[in-house]
Amino acid sequence: MLIKEAQVPFISRKIAYDLLNSGYVTFPKGIDSAINEIEEIIMDDVLWEREIEDKAREILSKQEEENEFLFYDVDRREVFKLIKKTIAEEEGFNIKRDERIDDLSHFLVKELWDKELIDYDVRDGKIKNIIFNSIMEFLNREKEARDEVFRKIENYKRPLIPGSEEYDLVFQRLYEQELRKRGLI
């Protein structure tokens, strides 16, 4: 999953404030209205991807039950990816990261403009690029934060067991600290 549900409010705010700070965009109905619309659009995209993944899991489970011996020597994740890709293509959902973010950025510009939540006097492409860069920057900085948390947990004096309640609590606390440090929340 490219964007997780918990990230949607943060990405939405980042996009809105990056648009505001660009100097190209005004918010006729206020920035909060735009943030809410951005959040709704991105959440729909996230839920659509989850729906595709659920279908892929269901197909994979069914295939494993019917043809157990075929999955003996197969990487389940690779089969899942192939099934997800097939379903996504059938539904017109782009799973390639850059193309998906580009599509989402274009859709956000169109919807915000159509609903009169933003106003600008530059090309649509310029606004789309601001949104694209906002999302990419958030995802890259979030990945850096996650990697830093994993590194810190690995260097703990007392080893933590992944999946344990203690691991999850420590991970969440450190993760939020790293996100704050990077200005993502």
URKAJO-V669604 format. One record per pair of residues at least 12 apart in sequence whose ideal C-beta (glycine too) atoms are under 8 Angstrom apart, sorted by the first residue. I is the first residue (numbers start at 1). J is the second residue. Records with the same first field share a line. If there is no record, write none. Layout:
# URKAJO-V669604
I=J + J
This chain:
# URKAJO-V669604
1=46 + 49 + 50 + 53
2=49 + 95 + 97 + 100 + 101 + 139
3=42 + 45 + 46 + 49 + 135 + 139
4=46
5=43 + 46
7=138 + 142
8=39 + 42 + 43 + 46
9=39
10=138 + 179 + 184 + 185
11=38 + 42 + 134 + 135 + 138
12=35 + 36 + 38 + 39 + 42
13=35
14=134 + 137 + 138 + 184
15=38 + 108 + 130 + 131 + 134 + 135
16=31 + 34 + 35 + 38
17=31
18=130 + 131 + 133 + 134
19=34 + 118 + 127 + 130 + 131 + 134
22=130
24=120 + 121 + 122 + 126 + 127 + 130
25=118 + 119 + 120 + 127 + 130
26=118 + 119 + 120
27=117 + 118 + 119
28=116 + 117 + 118 + 119
29=116 + 117
33=117
34=112 + 117 + 118
37=111 + 112 + 115 + 117
38=108 + 112
41=104 + 107 + 108 + 111
42=104 + 108
45=104
48=91 + 93
49=93 + 95
52=84 + 87 + 88 + 91 + 93
53=84
55=87
56=80 + 83 + 84 + 87
57=80
59=83 + 87
60=76 + 79 + 80 + 83
63=79
101=132 + 135 + 136
102=128 + 132
104=131 + 135
105=128 + 129 + 131 + 132 + 135
106=124 + 128
108=128 + 131
109=124 + 127 + 128 + 131
110=124
138=184
141=182 + 184
142=179 + 182 + 184
144=178 + 182
145=175 + 178 + 179 + 181 + 182 + 184
146=175 + 178
148=178
149=171 + 174 + 175 + 178
152=174
153=167 + 170 + 171 + 174
156=170
